[in-house]
Amino acid sequence: KTTLLYLIAGLLVPNSGTVKIDGKSLDRPRPQSGLILQDYGLLPWSTVRQNVELGL
């Protein structure tokens, strides 16, 4: 699951083959997509708002 999400988010490039969404090849990250990691994704010293704004 993680590998697929990393490919969709553009954080990982496939060694071979292509990634397609709705029949279209994904050759760069989609701006309307986001990825929130389960661990180490937040800055504990920041507020929720500051953590969200960091990704904008």
Buried (B, 14 or more C-beta within 10 A) or exposed (E): EEEEBBBBBBEBEEEEEEBEEEEEEBEEEEEEEEBEEEEEEBEEEEEEEEBEEEEE
